[in-house]
Amino acid sequence: MPVTGAGLIRFFEEETYGIKIKPKYVVLMAVGFITLVMILWARPLLPF
C-alpha cells in the first residue's frame, strides 16, 4: 500500500469567497487601531 502525502499539509486551490487581505495589512490595521485607542484614551491627559 503506497504512502501518499503522509504528514504533509494539503493546500486547497479552490476559489474561496470573502474578503482577501494580506496578513501585513491586517497587522498594520491592528497596530493603527491600538494606537488610535491609546490616543483617545490619553486625550483627557493632553493639554489640547
C-alpha positions as a Markdown table, in Angstrom:
| # | Residue | x | y | z |
|---|---|---|---|---|
| 1 | Met | 0.0 | 0.0 | 0.0 |
| 2 | Pro | 1.7 | 3.3 | -1.1 |
| 3 | Val | 2.0 | 6.2 | 1.3 |
| 4 | Thr | 0.8 | 9.4 | -0.4 |
| 5 | Gly | 1.3 | 12.7 | 1.3 |
| 6 | Ala | 2.0 | 11.2 | 4.8 |
| 7 | Gly | 2.3 | 14.0 | 7.2 |
| 8 | Leu | 2.0 | 16.7 | 4.6 |
| 9 | Ile | -0.4 | 19.6 | 4.8 |
| 10 | Arg | -2.8 | 19.9 | 1.9 |
| 11 | Phe | -3.5 | 23.3 | 0.5 |
| 12 | Phe | -6.7 | 23.6 | -1.5 |
| 13 | Glu | -6.6 | 25.7 | -4.6 |
| 14 | Glu | -10.3 | 26.2 | -4.8 |
| 15 | Glu | -11.7 | 29.7 | -5.0 |
| 16 | Thr | -12.9 | 30.8 | -1.7 |
| 17 | Tyr | -15.4 | 33.6 | -1.1 |
| 18 | Gly | -15.0 | 36.6 | 1.2 |
| 19 | Ile | -12.6 | 39.5 | 1.6 |
| 20 | Lys | -9.0 | 38.7 | 0.9 |
| 21 | Ile | -6.5 | 40.9 | 2.8 |
| 22 | Lys | -2.8 | 40.2 | 3.0 |
| 23 | Pro | -1.5 | 39.4 | 6.5 |
| 24 | Lys | 0.8 | 42.5 | 6.7 |
| 25 | Tyr | -2.3 | 44.8 | 6.1 |
| 26 | Val | -4.1 | 43.0 | 8.9 |
| 27 | Val | -1.2 | 43.7 | 11.3 |
| 28 | Leu | -0.9 | 47.3 | 10.2 |
| 29 | Met | -4.7 | 47.8 | 10.7 |
| 30 | Ala | -4.4 | 46.2 | 14.2 |
| 31 | Val | -1.5 | 48.4 | 15.2 |
| 32 | Gly | -3.3 | 51.5 | 13.9 |
| 33 | Phe | -6.4 | 50.7 | 15.8 |
| 34 | Ile | -4.5 | 50.1 | 19.0 |
| 35 | Thr | -2.7 | 53.4 | 18.5 |
| 36 | Leu | -6.0 | 55.2 | 17.9 |
| 37 | Val | -7.5 | 53.7 | 21.1 |
| 38 | Met | -4.4 | 54.7 | 23.1 |
| 39 | Ile | -4.6 | 58.3 | 21.8 |
| 40 | Leu | -8.3 | 58.6 | 22.6 |
| 41 | Trp | -7.8 | 57.0 | 26.0 |
| 42 | Ala | -5.0 | 59.6 | 26.9 |
| 43 | Arg | -6.9 | 62.5 | 25.4 |
| 44 | Pro | -8.1 | 63.9 | 28.8 |
| 45 | Leu | -4.4 | 64.0 | 29.9 |
| 46 | Leu | -3.3 | 66.1 | 26.9 |
| 47 | Pro | -3.3 | 69.9 | 27.2 |
| 48 | Phe | -5.2 | 70.4 | 23.9 |
